[in-house]
Amino acid sequence: MRVKLMLLAASGMIATSTDLSAETSSTVIDQNFAGCPGKAQLLKMVGVSWDTRPTKWQDHKALREHLHAPVPEGPMRILFWSFGVHHTSVSFSVIAVRNAQGQWHTNGVGEEGPGLLQIAPRPWGGLDRDLSVEQGRKLDHLLADPCLYASPRYQRDPAIVAGGAEQTLEIESAEHHWIGSWFGARTPQEEAVIESISE
């Protein structure tokens, strides 16, 4: 089952998010993201920042405990969190783990609940699979890209006034503990990792 988490951006939600700064200059972007694909997109964003972001670990854990879903563990882990609220609220947790043998496994759960509309909560599920050897190698390659870790820790698309979700990607490994968040626009590097673990 293909899980397209980008559908959250089209489901009429507004994320609870605060701009960190009004504009980011080309010079600042060059200093932090030099030579990386995606600079042109960043120039159109607001609130672009490389300041440290908070983990969403407790949100993943709370949602999974509420849904009686497993919390995957492994020596290397990727966590993807998405939350938005408008007519309804939507929370989604995807966790991918790599075991000692190099095998990647990805698991995703979520829930749609009340927002402006008072609806009964409805759980989402269906993402639970091992990545193939080829898919795992592709993901390992993406995680070795320095441009992923050079991505801003936050960015916001000013064109989105209503609709969208605030999302956070976390990489946990021996080499990195990196956290990046966005509202409405990921870097190409973030997008590639999300696609690899959520489809």
C-alpha positions in Angstrom: 0.0 0.0 0.0 1.5 3.3 -1.1 1.2 6.0 1.6 1.4 9.5 0.2 1.9 11.8 3.2 1.8 14.8 0.9 -2.0 14.4 0.8 -1.9 16.2 4.2 -1.1 19.4 2.4 -4.3 19.2 0.4 -6.7 18.2 3.2 -7.6 21.6 4.4 -5.4 21.8 7.5 -3.4 24.7 9.0 -0.3 23.9 11.0 0.5 25.6 14.2 3.8 27.2 13.2 5.7 30.4 13.9 8.1 32.1 11.5 11.6 32.3 12.8 12.6 35.2 10.6 10.9 37.1 7.8 13.5 36.6 5.1 16.8 34.8 4.5 19.4 36.2 2.1 21.1 34.4 -0.7 24.4 34.9 1.2 23.1 33.1 4.3 21.8 30.2 2.2 25.1 30.0 0.4 27.0 29.8 3.6 25.0 26.9 4.9 23.7 25.1 1.8 26.6 25.8 -0.7 26.6 23.6 -3.8 23.4 21.7 -2.7 20.4 21.3 -5.0 17.4 23.3 -3.8 18.8 26.8 -3.3 16.3 28.4 -5.7 13.4 27.0 -3.7 14.9 28.2 -0.4 15.1 31.7 -1.7 11.3 31.7 -1.9 10.8 30.5 1.6 10.4 32.4 4.9 11.6 31.6 8.4 14.6 29.7 6.9 16.8 28.8 9.9 19.6 26.5 10.8 18.8 26.8 14.5 18.4 23.5 16.4 14.9 22.1 16.4 13.1 20.1 19.1 12.6 16.4 18.7 9.1 15.0 18.1 10.0 11.7 19.8 7.3 12.2 22.5 4.7 12.8 19.9 5.6 9.6 18.0 5.6 7.7 21.3 2.2 9.1 22.5 0.4 8.5 19.2 1.7 5.0 18.9 0.8 4.2 22.5 -2.7 5.6 21.9 -3.1 3.4 18.8 -1.5 0.4 20.5 1.1 0.4 17.7 4.8 -0.8 18.0 7.7 1.7 18.4 10.4 0.3 16.1 13.9 0.3 17.6 17.3 -0.2 15.9 20.9 1.1 15.9 19.9 3.5 13.1 16.5 5.2 12.9 14.6 7.7 10.9 11.5 9.4 12.3 9.0 11.4 10.3 6.3 13.3 12.1 3.4 15.2 10.5 0.7 17.2 12.2 -2.0 19.6 11.0 -5.3 20.8 12.1 -8.2 22.8 10.5 -11.5 21.1 9.7 -10.0 17.9 11.2 -6.7 17.2 12.9 -4.3 14.7 11.4 -1.3 13.1 13.2 1.1 10.7 11.4 4.2 8.8 12.6 6.5 7.0 10.3 9.6 5.2 11.8 12.2 3.4 9.8 14.9 1.3 11.4 18.0 -0.4 10.1 19.1 -3.5 11.9 22.7 -4.7 12.4 22.5 -6.7 9.2 21.7 -3.6 7.2 18.0 -4.4 6.6 15.6 -1.5 6.6 12.0 -1.8 8.0 9.5 1.0 7.9 6.3 1.4 9.9 3.6 4.1 9.7 0.5 4.9 11.7 -1.8 7.9 12.0 -5.1 9.2 13.2 -7.6 11.8 12.0 -9.5 13.5 14.7 -11.6 16.5 15.6 -10.6 20.0 14.6 -13.2 22.6 13.6 -15.4 19.6 13.0 -16.1 17.4 16.0 -15.6 14.0 14.6 -14.8 10.7 16.2 -11.1 9.8 15.9 -10.3 7.4 13.0 -7.0 5.5 13.0 -4.8 5.1 9.9 -2.5 2.3 9.3 -1.2 -0.1 6.6 2.5 0.9 6.3 4.6 -1.9 7.6 7.2 -3.5 5.4 10.8 -4.4 4.8 12.7 -2.4 2.2 14.3 -4.5 -0.6 18.1 -4.7 -0.7 18.0 -2.2 -3.6 15.7 0.2 -1.8 17.8 -0.1 1.4 21.0 0.8 -0.6 19.2 3.8 -2.1 18.2 5.0 1.4 21.7 4.5 2.7 23.0 6.6 -0.2 20.6 9.3 0.6 21.5 9.3 4.2 25.2 9.7 3.3 24.6 12.9 1.4 26.1 15.9 3.2 23.5 18.1 1.6 20.8 16.4 3.7 22.5 17.6 6.9 23.2 21.0 5.3 19.4 21.5 4.8 17.8 24.2 6.9 16.4 23.1 10.3 13.2 25.0 9.4 11.6 26.6 6.4 8.0 27.8 5.6 6.3 28.3 2.3 4.6 31.8 2.4 2.2 30.8 -0.4 0.3 28.4 1.9 -2.2 30.4 3.9 -4.7 27.6 4.6 -3.9 23.9 4.2 -0.7 22.0 5.0 1.0 20.4 7.9 4.1 21.0 9.9 6.4 18.1 9.5 9.7 17.0 11.1 12.3 14.6 9.9 14.9 13.1 12.4 17.9 11.0 11.6 19.4 9.0 14.4 22.7 7.2 13.8 26.2 6.9 15.1 27.3 9.7 12.8 24.3 12.0 13.1 21.4 13.2 15.3 19.8 15.7 12.9 16.4 17.3 13.1 14.7 19.3 10.4 11.2 20.7 10.2 9.2 22.5 7.6 5.8 23.9 6.6 4.8 23.3 3.0 8.2 22.8 1.4 11.0 20.3 1.9 14.5 20.4 0.4 15.0 17.8 -2.4 17.2 15.8 0.0 14.4 15.6 2.7 11.9 14.8 0.0 13.9 11.8 -1.2 14.3 10.3 2.3 10.6 10.8 3.0 9.6 9.1 -0.3 12.0 6.2 0.5 10.4 5.4 3.8 6.7 6.3 3.2 5.8 4.4 0.1 
